[in-house]
Amino acid sequence: MGTDDKIDNKAEELKGKAKEKVGKATDDPGLEAEGHGDQAKGNLKQAGEKVKDAFKS
């Protein structure tokens, strides 16, 4: 897994956490849900990359 991919995936997860917090603070369920989705995508991508790494070893 490339370092750039790791950084991009983590950034997407952190962006999702930020959106979720802003959504909660502003009582915007749509933004909160979008944040959850971004976090899930980032986590899923990271898991996929870990699987690839496991097969490379």
Summary of the structure (lengths in Angstrom):
residues: 57
radius of gyration: 13.5
end to end distance: 11.5
largest distance: 46.0
contacts: 165
relative contact order: 0.20
helix: 89%
strand: 0%
